[in-house]
Amino acid sequence: MKKHNYSAGPCILPQEVFEQAAASVLNFNNLNLSILEVSHRSKDIVAVMEEAQALVLELLNLENKGYEVLFLQGGASLQFLMAPYNLLKSKAAYLDTGTWSSNAIKEAKYIGNVEVVASSKENGYRHIPKGFNIPSDADYFHCTSNNTIYGTQIKSFQNSPVPVVCDMSSDIFSRVLDFSKFDLIYAGAQKNMGPAGTTLVVVKKDLLGKTGRAIPAILDYETHIAKESMFNTPAVFAVYVSMLTLRWLKNLGGISAIEKINNAKAELLYAEIDRNPLFKGYASPDDRSNMNVTFNLADGVSGEVFDGLWKAAGINGLNGHRSVGGYRASMYNALPLESVQVLVEAMQTFEKKA
Amino acid sequence: MKKHNYSAGPCILPQEVFEQAAASVLNFNNLNLSILEVSHRSKDIVAVMEEAQALVLELLNLENKGYEVLFLQGGASLQFLMAPYNLLKSKAAYLDTGTWSSNAIKEAKYIGNVEVVASSKENGYRHIPKGFNIPSDADYFHCTSNNTIYGTQIKSFQNSPVPVVCDMSSDIFSRVLDFSKFDLIYAGAQKNMGPAGTTLVVVKKDLLGKTGRAIPAILDYETHIAKESMFNTPAVFAVYVSMLTLRWLKNLGGISAIEKINNAKAELLYAEIDRNPLFKGYASPDDRSNMNVTFNLADGVSGEVFDGLWKAAGINGLNGHRSVGGYRASMYNALPLESVQVLVEAMQTFEKKA
């Protein structure tokens, strides 16, 4: 039975990527070797790394603008530490929009002074704070573009008087932005880019080397830039599958093409949540994420019948994050519109049966 | 044509592991989902993590001895930093046996005082220093069990008055040791355990929490222990393939069974290096590694004909590390004895043609 995979990450990737990845585990580039057993310094793997880096710059429209692309390990959670280690000299400004922002703030505090410029914690992170002041004496401003757990997304980024660092783990490559407004972008691969195990870092090189801090080699962006992401053995397979996924996105027409599909999916599902009296959305309508749609049953409604319906329809991964409950439909790039239609049908069938 | 893969890492894994891994990229556990798109918190992936951890303790004979098993990211190179971050209070003792020891020493110096108890750098790291003094006021003693680049291996570990930390990246699971003599073992997966992208850490829990240092969450072993290696999204596929490889090793009869095969491979190749007048070994005979056999052409011998012979025989990855040159035959667990016979035949053919 075909599955409709709403998993919040690791998550659905294109079927053709799974097929190419599986074939390369058996025989990579007709070398009669598995991609898992080939040296990361072989010309075939160096070519994978270079293609992945080039695709990132091309898709983000950041070619020839002074950016370096790295594929590291450790997830966004290691970037929570590496970003301040490399950039925080006297003070950093952070926007708190959820669990991941909050974890980033905690790690930055090990390195230096952190000013939280605004937080939506008091209302359960249902909205994105706006109109806050970013201090001009901060070394950088840090924000999280999309909040997987609460289903909110920054729709419009405030102008910043200082360099902008953004955790785009859960919505990079999903919508058109002027990426040149960001000085450091990082993203765990396991949403729109690839499987778990590698982390994308896109950094403006002239931002680095200014703190005067001695940085351990493994945490120093300049080390990894100098060694072209091969200071130590990279997560070869995760980078390869990311490269395949980026190729797929390019062939589809790039970010502007996928954005149209993502908008259509989000409009369809939010319309049903707003129309169907048995459901209510969690996030403030203005700040609703197109990637992670969070919703609950209306007051007094029992979910048992609905849970049976979506499971019977082949839907996977619709439960909300364990910290907030309810439902969460994660609709990353590779989720087809058809899967959203199946979910909406289950919601409508539930309404008829109630 | 069948390949004989001598790659130094990432390296050969069992063929049955490649086949199972490729099948799971298409359909994991009959879920009709790829292993790359399943949540790391799903019961199927939690079961993979738990089985991998249990197999590590079973194979190392460390069950019920106070050890915790972690699958982290960042390679041994991140452990070069994490180990001192978690353990170094006043001073650490390090043995320098090559490039990786040397890198570990550099990272530890960012954290605190390091005393290098002995080094074989002066003779090109051809031997393992012995009979050195480990200061009893050190917080721990750090060593590298096997040196991939130079082809040396610690055959007998000195008794230590302080806890022992060992980087076993390139020979873990290859030979029988009393692993309970080590307090912290770490190893990048990409030799005897799995593909690149995950790092095994086996740590005695009572060693931790003693430095008084505030440790960022992502670098704190206690964080990862409390979250059972899921503080953040682990490298799911790399852990899965490691689990498959550990299962294969267990079914083969465990470490004592593979050790016999590894000894036979090493004896065969070293005997040929010593017998054949066209070659000479690099490492001191007493300290020769059973994993990485380093050798050179005898003085005045040209390698062109030999290079043609081994390449024509389907051998891959025999060139020495770019920092030392010559040849390096990496003979990890999954390399069959037959591949060593093919190499020895090429060496003998070369002798006849010379």
Boltz contact constraints between the chains, C-beta under 6 A:
constraints:
  - contact:
      token1: [A, 3]
      token2: [B, 32]
      max_distance: 6.0
  - contact:
      token1: [A, 3]
      token2: [B, 33]
      max_distance: 6.0
  - contact:
      token1: [A, 5]
      token2: [B, 37]
      max_distance: 6.0
  - contact:
      token1: [A, 7]
      token2: [B, 39]
      max_distance: 6.0
  - contact:
      token1: [A, 10]
      token2: [B, 37]
      max_distance: 6.0
  - contact:
      token1: [A, 11]
      token2: [B, 37]
      max_distance: 6.0
  - contact:
      token1: [A, 12]
      token2: [B, 37]
      max_distance: 6.0
  - contact:
      token1: [A, 13]
      token2: [B, 37]
      max_distance: 6.0
  - contact:
      token1: [A, 18]
      token2: [B, 25]
      max_distance: 6.0
  - contact:
      token1: [A, 18]
      token2: [B, 26]
      max_distance: 6.0
  - contact:
      token1: [A, 18]
      token2: [B, 34]
      max_distance: 6.0
  - contact:
      token1: [A, 21]
      token2: [B, 25]
      max_distance: 6.0
  - contact:
      token1: [A, 22]
      token2: [B, 22]
      max_distance: 6.0
  - contact:
      token1: [A, 22]
      token2: [B, 25]
      max_distance: 6.0
  - contact:
      token1: [A, 22]
      token2: [B, 26]
      max_distance: 6.0
  - contact:
      token1: [A, 25]
      token2: [B, 18]
      max_distance: 6.0
  - contact:
      token1: [A, 25]
      token2: [B, 21]
      max_distance: 6.0
  - contact:
      token1: [A, 25]
      token2: [B, 22]
      max_distance: 6.0
  - contact:
      token1: [A, 26]
      token2: [B, 22]
      max_distance: 6.0
  - contact:
      token1: [A, 32]
      token2: [B, 3]
      max_distance: 6.0
  - contact:
      token1: [A, 33]
      token2: [B, 3]
      max_distance: 6.0
  - contact:
      token1: [A, 34]
      token2: [B, 18]
      max_distance: 6.0
  - contact:
      token1: [A, 36]
      token2: [B, 195]
      max_distance: 6.0
  - contact:
      token1: [A, 37]
      token2: [B, 5]
      max_distance: 6.0
  - contact:
      token1: [A, 37]
      token2: [B, 10]
      max_distance: 6.0
  - contact:
      token1: [A, 37]
      token2: [B, 11]
      max_distance: 6.0
  - contact:
      token1: [A, 37]
      token2: [B, 12]
      max_distance: 6.0
  - contact:
      token1: [A, 37]
      token2: [B, 13]
      max_distance: 6.0
  - contact:
      token1: [A, 39]
      token2: [B, 7]
      max_distance: 6.0
  - contact:
      token1: [A, 73]
      token2: [B, 73]
      max_distance: 6.0
  - contact:
      token1: [A, 73]
      token2: [B, 74]
      max_distance: 6.0
  - contact:
      token1: [A, 74]
      token2: [B, 73]
      max_distance: 6.0
  - contact:
      token1: [A, 74]
      token2: [B, 74]
      max_distance: 6.0
  - contact:
      token1: [A, 75]
      token2: [B, 232]
      max_distance: 6.0
  - contact:
      token1: [A, 75]
      token2: [B, 233]
      max_distance: 6.0
  - contact:
      token1: [A, 77]
      token2: [B, 218]
      max_distance: 6.0
  - contact:
      token1: [A, 77]
      token2: [B, 232]
      max_distance: 6.0
  - contact:
      token1: [A, 78]
      token2: [B, 218]
      max_distance: 6.0
  - contact:
      token1: [A, 81]
      token2: [B, 216]
      max_distance: 6.0
  - contact:
      token1: [A, 81]
      token2: [B, 218]
      max_distance: 6.0
  - contact:
      token1: [A, 107]
      token2: [B, 216]
      max_distance: 6.0
  - contact:
      token1: [A, 110]
      token2: [B, 216]
      max_distance: 6.0
  - contact:
      token1: [A, 190]
      token2: [B, 233]
      max_distance: 6.0
  - contact:
      token1: [A, 195]
      token2: [B, 36]
      max_distance: 6.0
  - contact:
      token1: [A, 195]
      token2: [B, 237]
      max_distance: 6.0
  - contact:
      token1: [A, 196]
      token2: [B, 233]
      max_distance: 6.0
  - contact:
      token1: [A, 196]
      token2: [B, 235]
      max_distance: 6.0
  - contact:
      token1: [A, 196]
      token2: [B, 236]
      max_distance: 6.0
  - contact:
      token1: [A, 197]
      token2: [B, 197]
      max_distance: 6.0
  - contact:
      token1: [A, 197]
      token2: [B, 235]
      max_distance: 6.0
  - contact:
      token1: [A, 197]
      token2: [B, 238]
      max_distance: 6.0
  - contact:
      token1: [A, 216]
      token2: [B, 81]
      max_distance: 6.0
  - contact:
      token1: [A, 216]
      token2: [B, 107]
      max_distance: 6.0
  - contact:
      token1: [A, 216]
      token2: [B, 110]
      max_distance: 6.0
  - contact:
      token1: [A, 218]
      token2: [B, 77]
      max_distance: 6.0
  - contact:
      token1: [A, 218]
      token2: [B, 78]
      max_distance: 6.0
  - contact:
      token1: [A, 218]
      token2: [B, 81]
      max_distance: 6.0
  - contact:
      token1: [A, 232]
      token2: [B, 75]
      max_distance: 6.0
  - contact:
      token1: [A, 232]
      token2: [B, 77]
      max_distance: 6.0
  - contact:
      token1: [A, 233]
      token2: [B, 75]
      max_distance: 6.0
  - contact:
      token1: [A, 233]
      token2: [B, 190]
      max_distance: 6.0
  - contact:
      token1: [A, 233]
      token2: [B, 196]
      max_distance: 6.0
  - contact:
      token1: [A, 235]
      token2: [B, 196]
      max_distance: 6.0
  - contact:
      token1: [A, 235]
      token2: [B, 197]
      max_distance: 6.0
  - contact:
      token1: [A, 236]
      token2: [B, 196]
      max_distance: 6.0
  - contact:
      token1: [A, 237]
      token2: [B, 195]
      max_distance: 6.0
  - contact:
      token1: [A, 238]
      token2: [B, 197]
      max_distance: 6.0
